[in-house]
Amino acid sequence: MKLNVVDRDGQTHELEVPAQGSLMEALRDPDYGLAAACGGMCSCATCHVYVAPEWIDRVPDRQSDEHELLTELEFAQKHSRLSCQIPLGAHLDGLQLTLAPEE
């Protein structure tokens, strides 16, 4: 599957990734990727991304722990998500997102 990622410098990248695991796992490996310090435990918010508005309905709703972390972030926006909380699947092929600034 493909992901369309805008990095923190505004450059667009197309990633080819398996349709499995979490979005965070796909985004932490590239050189421009995310820190993902907690390894996907939803406890650090270093995997913060902005999902493009036209894709937000295709990702699962935020759970309470993710919502709480996002409310504490300076750069949180309406379509902010923690990428560790988004499982990849064929329904997200072509997903567009932007890496949020580091907090």
C-alpha positions in Angstrom: 0.0 0.0 0.0 1.1 3.6 -0.5 1.3 6.5 2.0 1.6 10.1 0.9 3.6 11.9 3.7 4.5 15.5 4.0 7.6 15.7 6.2 8.4 18.6 8.7 10.3 20.4 5.9 7.3 20.4 3.6 8.7 17.8 1.3 6.2 15.1 0.0 7.2 11.5 0.0 5.4 8.4 -1.3 6.1 5.3 0.9 5.4 1.8 -0.2 4.5 -0.2 3.0 2.9 -3.4 4.0 -0.8 -3.2 4.7 -0.2 -4.4 8.3 1.0 -3.1 11.6 0.5 0.5 12.7 1.0 3.7 10.8 3.7 4.6 13.4 5.7 1.5 12.4 5.7 2.7 8.8 6.7 6.3 9.7 9.5 5.7 12.2 12.0 4.1 9.8 12.6 6.8 7.1 15.3 9.4 7.8 12.6 12.1 8.1 10.4 9.9 10.2 9.0 10.0 13.7 10.7 9.3 17.0 8.0 7.0 18.2 9.8 6.9 21.6 7.3 4.8 23.5 7.2 2.2 20.7 3.4 2.4 20.2 2.2 2.4 23.8 0.2 5.6 23.4 2.2 7.3 26.1 4.5 9.9 24.5 2.9 11.6 21.5 6.2 11.6 19.5 4.3 10.0 16.6 1.8 12.9 16.2 0.5 13.4 12.6 -2.1 15.4 10.9 -4.4 13.1 8.8 -5.7 14.9 5.7 -9.4 15.9 6.2 -10.6 13.7 3.3 -9.1 10.6 5.0 -10.1 11.3 8.7 -13.3 9.3 8.4 -11.4 6.2 7.3 -9.3 5.9 10.5 -10.7 4.7 13.8 -12.0 7.2 16.3 -9.7 8.4 19.0 -9.8 6.5 22.2 -9.7 8.4 25.6 -6.0 7.9 26.2 -5.1 9.3 22.7 -7.5 12.1 23.2 -5.9 13.1 26.5 -2.4 13.1 25.1 -3.4 15.2 22.1 -5.1 17.8 24.3 -1.8 18.5 26.0 0.1 19.2 22.7 0.9 22.7 21.6 0.6 21.8 17.9 -2.6 19.7 18.1 -5.2 20.4 15.4 -8.6 19.1 14.5 -7.2 16.2 12.5 -4.4 15.3 14.8 -3.8 11.7 15.5 -1.2 9.5 17.1 0.0 7.3 14.4 0.5 4.4 16.8 -3.2 4.2 17.2 -4.0 3.8 13.4 -3.8 0.2 12.2 -2.8 -0.1 8.5 -5.0 -1.9 6.0 -5.9 -1.8 2.4 -8.7 0.7 3.1 -5.9 3.3 3.8 -4.1 2.8 0.5 -3.1 6.3 -0.6 -3.5 7.9 2.9 -2.4 11.5 3.0 -0.8 12.9 6.2 1.6 15.4 7.5 4.1 14.9 10.3 3.4 17.3 13.1 6.1 19.6 14.4 8.2 18.1 17.3 6.9 19.2 20.7 
